[in-house]
Amino acid sequence: MPQVEITIGGRTFEVACQTGEEQFLQSAAAMLDAEAAHLSGQIGRMPEARMLLMAGLMLADKTAGLEDRVQTLTTEAAALRAQITALEEKPAPLPERVEVPVVPASVTEALAEIAARAEALADQVNR
């Protein structure tokens, strides 16, 4: 069983861990050390046991907040997955019938007459 040396709050500890878990232990110790440093900066020197207790409680508080957030996001993700499933299972909508209005003959005739006048004017301009 490997022994890992960790430093928390300026104090060194030797801790045993399972083979392959050394990096996880170092990471956890770094988080605890950061909290201990924060405490030392605010409160100053304190007994080792109290510093470790307070740092552990601060990490536990952060963890509880993160667990609440994870639970909320898990619930939201499940609801979104249910919506996606419902939409995927829903049959495709029937195609809509679109009716294009017919241009009245009087409008077509008026446009033809305007076009003829425009061509006549263009011819006069060209001469």
C-alpha positions as CSV (number, residue, x, y, z in Angstrom):
1,M,0.0,0.0,0.0
2,P,1.7,3.3,-1.1
3,Q,2.4,6.0,1.4
4,V,1.7,9.5,0.1
5,E,3.0,12.7,1.8
6,I,0.5,15.5,1.7
7,T,0.7,19.0,3.1
8,I,-2.3,20.8,4.5
9,G,-2.1,24.1,6.2
10,G,1.7,24.1,6.3
11,R,1.7,20.7,8.1
12,T,2.9,17.5,6.4
13,F,1.1,14.2,6.8
14,E,1.9,10.7,5.6
15,V,-1.2,8.9,4.4
16,A,-1.7,5.4,3.0
17,C,-3.9,4.8,0.0
18,Q,-4.7,2.0,-2.5
19,T,-2.4,1.6,-5.5
20,G,-3.4,3.9,-8.3
21,E,-5.2,6.3,-6.1
22,E,-2.2,8.5,-5.3
23,Q,-3.3,11.2,-7.7
24,F,-6.8,11.3,-6.3
25,L,-5.4,11.6,-2.8
26,Q,-3.1,14.5,-3.9
27,S,-6.0,16.2,-5.5
28,A,-8.2,15.9,-2.4
29,A,-5.3,17.1,-0.2
30,A,-4.8,20.1,-2.5
31,M,-8.5,21.1,-2.0
32,L,-8.3,20.6,1.7
33,D,-5.1,22.7,1.8
34,A,-6.7,25.5,-0.2
35,E,-9.5,25.6,2.4
36,A,-7.0,25.5,5.3
37,A,-5.0,28.4,3.7
38,H,-8.3,30.4,3.3
39,L,-9.0,29.8,7.0
40,S,-5.5,30.6,8.1
41,G,-5.7,33.9,6.2
42,Q,-9.0,34.8,7.8
43,I,-8.5,33.5,11.4
44,G,-4.8,33.1,11.7
45,R,-3.0,30.3,13.6
46,M,-5.3,27.6,15.1
47,P,-4.9,24.1,16.4
48,E,-4.4,21.4,13.8
49,A,-7.5,19.5,14.6
50,R,-9.7,22.6,14.5
51,M,-8.2,23.7,11.2
52,L,-8.8,20.3,9.6
53,L,-12.3,20.2,11.0
54,M,-13.2,23.7,9.7
55,A,-11.6,23.0,6.3
56,G,-13.4,19.7,6.1
57,L,-16.7,21.4,7.0
58,M,-16.2,24.1,4.3
59,L,-15.5,21.4,1.7
60,A,-18.6,19.5,2.8
61,D,-20.7,22.7,2.5
62,K,-19.4,23.2,-1.1
63,T,-20.0,19.6,-1.9
64,A,-23.6,19.7,-0.5
65,G,-24.2,22.8,-2.7
66,L,-22.8,21.0,-5.8
67,E,-24.9,17.9,-5.0
68,D,-28.0,20.0,-4.9
69,R,-27.1,21.6,-8.2
70,V,-26.4,18.2,-9.8
71,Q,-29.8,16.9,-8.6
72,T,-31.5,20.0,-10.1
73,L,-29.7,19.5,-13.4
74,T,-30.4,15.8,-13.4
75,T,-34.1,16.5,-12.9
76,E,-34.1,19.1,-15.7
77,A,-32.2,16.7,-18.0
78,A,-34.7,13.9,-17.4
79,A,-37.6,16.3,-18.2
80,L,-35.9,17.4,-21.4
81,R,-35.2,13.8,-22.4
82,A,-38.9,13.0,-21.8
83,Q,-39.9,15.9,-24.0
84,I,-37.5,14.8,-26.8
85,T,-38.9,11.3,-26.6
86,A,-42.4,12.5,-26.8
87,L,-41.6,14.7,-29.8
88,E,-39.8,11.9,-31.6
89,E,-42.7,9.5,-31.0
90,K,-45.3,12.0,-32.2
91,P,-46.3,11.4,-35.8
92,A,-45.2,13.9,-38.4
93,P,-47.7,16.6,-39.1
94,L,-49.8,16.3,-42.2
95,P,-48.7,18.6,-45.0
96,E,-50.6,21.9,-45.1
97,R,-52.6,22.8,-48.1
98,V,-51.6,26.2,-49.4
99,E,-53.9,28.1,-51.8
100,V,-52.4,30.7,-54.0
101,P,-54.8,33.4,-54.9
102,V,-55.5,33.9,-58.6
103,V,-54.7,37.2,-60.1
104,P,-57.9,38.7,-61.5
105,A,-58.0,39.1,-65.3
106,S,-58.6,42.9,-65.0
107,V,-55.3,43.2,-63.2
108,T,-53.5,41.1,-65.8
109,E,-55.0,43.3,-68.6
110,A,-54.1,46.5,-66.8
111,L,-50.5,45.3,-66.4
112,A,-50.3,44.3,-70.1
113,E,-51.6,47.7,-71.1
114,I,-49.0,49.5,-68.9
115,A,-46.3,47.3,-70.4
116,A,-47.4,48.2,-74.0
117,R,-47.4,51.9,-73.1
118,A,-43.9,51.5,-71.6
119,E,-42.6,49.8,-74.8
120,A,-44.2,52.5,-76.9
121,L,-42.5,55.2,-74.8
122,A,-39.2,53.4,-75.1
123,D,-39.5,53.2,-78.8
124,Q,-40.1,57.0,-79.0
125,V,-37.1,57.7,-76.8
126,N,-34.9,55.5,-79.0
127,R,-35.9,57.4,-82.2
